[in-house]
Amino acid sequence: MSTSSTRRTFLRRSSAIIAGGFLAGGTSSFSAASYGRIVGANEKLRGAVIGFNGQGKSHIEAITDHLVALCDCDAKVLAGAIGEFEKQHGRRVDGVEDFRALVERQDIDFVTIATPNHTHALIATTAIVAGKDVYVEKPVSHNVWEGRQIVRSARQHSRVVQTGTQSRSSAALREAKQWVDEGGLGKLLYAVGTCYKPRKAIGKLSKPLEIPAHINYDLWCGPAEKRELFRPKLHYDWHWDFNTGNGDMGNQGIHQMDIARWFVGHSQISPRVLSIGGRLGYEDAGNTPNTQTVIHAYENAPIIFETRGLPKSKEHQDNRWGDSMDNYLGSQIGVIVFYENGRLVIPNYHQAIAYDLDGQLVKDFNRGGDHFQNFLKAVQDRDVKQLNADILEGHLSSALCHTGALSHQFGHPASSADILEKVRGDERFLGSVQRMLEHIAANQVDLERTPLILGEELRFDVETETVLDNALVQKALTRDYRPGFELPAVSEAATGVGATP
């Protein structure tokens, strides 16, 4: 049998797992005439959600009127979501196990993706090549290279691709951005992003985790290395394993990284990156930092990003953990942008508060927005420029998280004295490091037993998004993709690094 014939057979057989009996009662029929269609102004878009054990639940709610199918490689999660949707809305949608079968369906105009990070780019590019528009959660990629591949694919195939950084659709933040750009607080200086979010230990098993039979683990791993796991949970805690996740800077912090980059106005990755941090305060199966500060040393307006998973102090490492996180100048999970005449604090997704140099309130912006509606309108109108968070923006902000992580991963243990000496020439970053050391001391972490990691100082050619003078890190800008889970090829010549909508 030919390869193309085999693939067609695979798609027919796997397009709806409900046909196999696990989810009895669904259908998998569709009209061939709908493939690649141009949606009319009064015609309803049809979409599918891929992955919904977490953030994907909000996707289902957001596109309820457009939903025709759900896709997840966990059959139990899939069955539950289909049943719950039917209970709430009185109609049944199809269930699909394999995203590759889903995107080949001709009755679907767009997909939304809320799977683990390591599969975002693979699913997004596969869907784009299949003619779908895409809403992909943050970070859009697991590494720098594949983020750029999504951008290239979107441009080459003329698809509308939105990033799930919903702050970009906040009316308040858009107004605040215009106000400071017009000189509301004077000259821009720099930004600090904070991700102070409680993260307890995830545990560690003495023998490999047994993957339940209802999970297609091969499909779950996708392009990532298929390993035995020694954490108690498969779901969610993949965030804290660099094989599949990106730590909290690339999980929660990507939102704040994106806001910081948006407000300082940088449209390329940073030319120099340095990370200092570690996984401190406990031992578990995770390997991503829970304590970290990173500087993206843009020549004008650098971005400093701080991650803390431990509470204010050792005494709070009890049932008060989640209610006892630090904040910096009013920002716990947020951004502070500094200007010559004051600062703008962005403490959440829909608010920005301006203060003068004396800390007196100047202006308070507070309005939300509808990020999904922005996406759907752009899809309907076939207008990428309508997007508030085009995939290029998502790629650049995600890439800052990835390069900061690479600095950490290629670093080495160092004493506090050596670290302070390293950063002494940068007053702003020195202040961030000192705040981190004070936080570590308050949690009574023994840095001789578990020392901080002084990251590798990385320099980049921002035009080509390549590492200068470090072949090992350059290789780590991408990954080795498992056979069958490689990203679709894309023409780099036609859509280069500087491509715009």
N, C-alpha and C positions, 0 to 999 in steps of 0.2 A: 504494500500500500504506500502511496506517495506521502511525503511529509505534509503537504497541504491538506490531503484527504484525512490524514490522521488528526490534524488539528481541528478540522471541521467536525469530525466525529467526537473529539474531546469536548468541544464547545457545546455541541448538542446535548451530550450526556450530562454535562456538569452545570448547565445554565440555571437549573433550579434544583437544589438538593431536596426540596419538598417532594419531588417526583420519586425519590428513593424511599419515601415512607416515613422519614423522621418528622416531617412537617406535612402531614396529609392535608390535601384540599386545595393547594395552590395551582397556578398555571404558569407556563413559561412561553406562551405564544406571543408573537409580535409581528408587526407588518414590515415587510422589506421595503416598502415605499417610503418609510419614514427616515431611513438612514441618510445622514448628511443633509437633512432638510433645512431650509431657512424658515425659522419660526415667524409666523405672521404676527402683526401687532396685537390682534385679538385672540391669538391662539395660546393655550396654556402650555408652558414648559413642562417637561417630564424629567424627573430626576431620581437618583438613587443615593443612598448613604452607605459608605463603606467603612465599617468599624464603628461600634457604638456601645462599647462597654464603659465608656467614660464620657468624654466631650461630645461624642457622636450623638448622645441623647438630645443635646440641644440642637443638633443639625436636623434630627427627625422633626422636632417641634417647629423649627424655623421653616421647613419646606413641606409641611404636612399636606398642603393642597396640591403639591406637585409630585408627591412621592409615589413611585410605582414599584420600587424594589428596595430590598435591604440586603447587604452582603457582609458576611463575617465568617471567619474560619473556625469560630467556636460555635458548634451546632446548638449548644444549650443557650448561649447568649442570643443567637439568631432566632431560635424558636420563641424565646421569651419576648423578644422585641416585636415579632410578628403578631403574637397573641395579644400583647398589650396594645399595639396599634389598632388591631381589629376591635378590641374592647372599647377603646376610647373614641374611635372614629367610624365604626360601623362598616368598614370595608377591609378587605384583606389584600396585602401587597405580597409580591413574590419574595422568596428567600433564595439567595445564591451563596454558595460557599466560596468560590474562586473568583477573584476580581477580574481575572482574564476573560472568563466567560461573561461576566456582567458587562464589561465595556464593549463587547462585540454585539450586544443586543441593539437592535435598531429602533426600539421604542423608547430610548433614553437619550435625552439631549445633554444632560450634565450630570456629574457626580460630585459628591462632597466626600472628603477623606478625613477620617479621624482615627486612623490606625496608629500603632506604635511608630516612632520617628523613623526607624530604619527602613520602613516600607513606603514612606511618603513619596519619595521621588520616583520609585519604580512604578507605583500605581498611577501617579499623576502623569508621567510621560507615556505610559501605556495607554491611558485614557485619552490623552491628547492625540496620539497617533491614530487612535480609533475614531477620532472625530468628535470627542466630547469636550465641552467646556468643564472647568474644574474649579472647585473651592477646596483648597488644601490647608489643613491645620498647620499651625506653627510648631516647631520650626519646619520650614517646607522641605528640609533635607536633613540627612544624617552627616553629610560632609560637604565641603566647599564645592567640589567638582560637580556633584549631582544636583546641587541647587542651580548652578549655572546651566546644566543640561535641561532643567525644566524651563528656564527662560528661553533657551534656544528652541526647544520643541514648541513652546507656545507661539513664538514668533514665526517659525517656519510653517506651522500648520494653521496659523491665524485663529487661535483659540483664545477665549476669554478665561483668564486664570487669576483667581483672587486668593490672597493669603489671609489666614484666619487671625489677623491682628486687628481685632475689632475697634481698638482705640482710634484707628485711622478714620472711622466713621463717626466719631464723637463730634457733635456740633461745637461743644465747648472747647475741645482741644484744637479744632480747626480755627476757631475764632481767636484763641489764645496765641496760636502760631502766627496768625496774621498780625496780631497786635504787637508781639515782640519783634517780629521781622520789620515792622514799621517804626521801631525805636522805642517801644513802650517802656523798656527798662535799660535802654542804652546799648552799648556794645556787648556782643556775645563774648563770653570768656570760656566756659567749659561746662560739662554736664557730669553728674554722678547718678548712676542707676543703682537702686537697692532692691535686692530680693532677700528679705529677711523673713523666711517662711519656715515654720516648724517642721523638722524632718527627723523623726526618731529612727533608731536602728531598724533594719529590715529583717534581722535574724540571719542565721547561718546554719545549714543542715550538715549533718555528718555523712550523709549519703545523698545521691542525686535525687532531685525532685521527680516524682512520678507524674508524667503528663497525662491528664485524663483522656480517655478514649474519644470523648466528644470534641476534642481540639485537634485540628489538623496541624500538627507541630511543624511539619516540613513547610507548609504554606505560611505558618506564623513566622518562622525564621526568615523566609524569603531570601533576600540577598545576604543576610548576615551569616556568620559562621554558626553552624548548627552544633551547639555545645550541650553538655550536661549542665544543669543548673543546680546550685546549692543554696538558693534562697527559698523560703517557704511558699512564696506566691509567684506564679507566672505573670499574671496581669499586674499592671501599674508599676510594680517595682523594677520592670525593665528599664525605667528611667535612670536608674542608678548603676547601670552596667554599660560601659562605653561600647560594647558590641552592638547594642540595640538602642541605647538612649544617649542623652547629652547632658546629664546632670541637671541641677536646678537652674543654671544659667541658660541652658537650652530648653528648659521645660517651662517654668513660670517666667524666668528672667528674660526670655526672648521678647515678651511683650514690652518690658521696660527698656530693653536694648533698642527695640524698634522706635519707641517714643523718643529716646535720647538721640538716636541718629537722625530722626525726622526733624527734631527741633534744632539741632546744630547744623543740619543741612548737608551732611556728607553723602555723596552719591557713589562712593567707591569703598572698598574695604580699607582698613587702616594700614599705613606704611610700616608701623612698628607695633608689636604686641608683646606684653610681658604679664605673666600670671604668677601670683604667690598664693599658696593655699594648701589644703589637704583634707582628708577625711578624718575628722578628729572627734574625740569624746566617746567613741565606742568602736567596737570591732564587729563587722557584719559581712555579708556577702557582696556589698556594694563596692565600687571602685572609683566613683566620681566624687569630686570635692563637695563637702557640706560647708566648708569655710574657704572663701576665696576672694581675692581682689585682683582685677585685671585692668590694665591701662591700654587703651587704644590711642596711641600717640599721634593723632592727627596734628599737623603743624599748627593749624588754627582750630581752636576749640576741641581739645581732646575729650574722650569719653572714659570715665572710670566706672567700673562695674563691680559692685560688692554683693557677695552671696553669703548668707548665714543661715544655717539650719538649726544651730543650738540656741537655746533661750538666753535671757539676759545673764543668767548666772547659774552656777551649779545647784543652788537651792531651788531653782525653778524647774529642774529636770524631774518633775513628778507630774501629777495630774494638772498642773498649771502650765505645762510646757507650751501648749498652743496659744495661751493668752498672755504670754510673757516674752514677746519678742521685742528686740530693740527697734528704734527708728532713728533716722538721721535727719535733723531739721524738719521733722514732720512727715518724713517719707519712710514707710516700712516696706511696702511693695510698691515702689513708685520711682519717680525721677525728680531730681533737682537740677534746674538749669541756671547757671550763674551768669549774671550780667554786671556791667560796671555800676549800675544804679540799684541793684537788688537781685532778687532771685525769684524764679517761678517754680513752685512745687506742684507736681502732678501726682497726687496720692492714690489715684485709681484710674479707671478707664474713661471717666466722663467728667473729670473736674481738673481745673488748673487754677492755682491761687498765687497771685503776685504779691510780693512783699518788697518794701524798700530796704535800704541798708541798715535801718534801725529795727527791722523786723515788724514794721507796721503794715497792716493790710492795705494794698493799693487797689486790687481788683480781684474779683472771684468769678470765674467762668464755670458754669455747671449745667451741662445739657448732654444728653446721650445721642444715640443714632442707631440706625438699623443696617448692620453690615451685610446681612444676607440679602436684604432688599436692594442694596446697592449692587451686589453681584447679579441678582436676577434681572434688574433693570438693564445692566450692561450686556448681559447675555441676550435679552430680548431685542435690544437695539443694535447688537453686534458692534459695540463701541468700547474697546479696551480703555480708552482715555477716560471713561466715566468711572472706572474703578478707583476706590479710595486706597486700596492696598494691592496694586498690581504685583504680579509674581516677581518682578525685578526688585521691588522694595523688600519683599519677603526673603528673597535670596540674599540680599546684601546684609540685612539684619541678622539672619540666621548664620551667615558666614562669620560675622563678628563673634558669635558664640562659639563657633567651631574653631576659629583661630586661637581664641583665648584658651579653649580646652587643649589644643595641640601644644601650646606653650607649657601647660601643666604636665601633659603626658610625656613630654620629652625633657622635663626638668629633673632636678636632683635634690635630695635632702640637704637642708642648709640650716645653720643656726640663726637665731633672731638677729644677732649682731651682724652676721654676714648679709642678711637680707636688708637690714637698715642701711648698711653701707652701700649696698647696690642701688638703693632708691634715693639716697640722700640728696642727689642733685635735682630732684623734682619735688618741690615743696608740696604740691597737691597730692601726688601719689604717696609721698611719705606720710602725709596726714592720714590717708586711707589705710596704709599699712599699720600705722600706730593705733588707729581705732580698732583694727582687727586684732592686734596683739592684746589690747586691753580686754576685748571680748573673750579671747581665748583664756586669758588669765582669770577672768571672772568665772569661767566654767571649769577652772582648775585642771586644765589639760596639761599633761606633762610633755613638753616639746622635746625633751631628750629621749623619751620613749617612742613618741610618734612625731618626728620633726616635720616642720613645714616643708613643702616642695617649692624651691625657687625655680620658676619655670625657665625654659629656654627662651632667650630674647629672639624673637622672630622678626625678620624684615621681609617685606613683600614688594614685588612689582605690582602696583595696584592696577595697572592697565591690563595686564595679562592674568592677574590673580594667581601668581606663582611665587614660591618662596625663593628668596635669594640666598645662595651659598649654603644650602642645607638639603641634600638629596633625600635624606631619610624623612624629613618632614614633608618635603614635596610629594613623596610617594603617599604619605598619609593624608593628603588632600582628597584622596579617593579611597577606595577599598577594593579588595579582591571579591568579585561577585560570584556567588555560587552558580554553577551551570543551571540554566533555565530561569534564572532571575536577574539577568543582565538588563540594564536600561536599553531601550531602543536606540538605534543609531540616529544621529542628528548631524546635519551639515553645519560645521562650525564656521565655515567661510561666509555663508550667507547671513549668519546671525551672530556676530562677534560679541566680545565681552561688553562693548559699549552700546549694545542694541537697546532701543527704547520703544515704548508702545507706538 
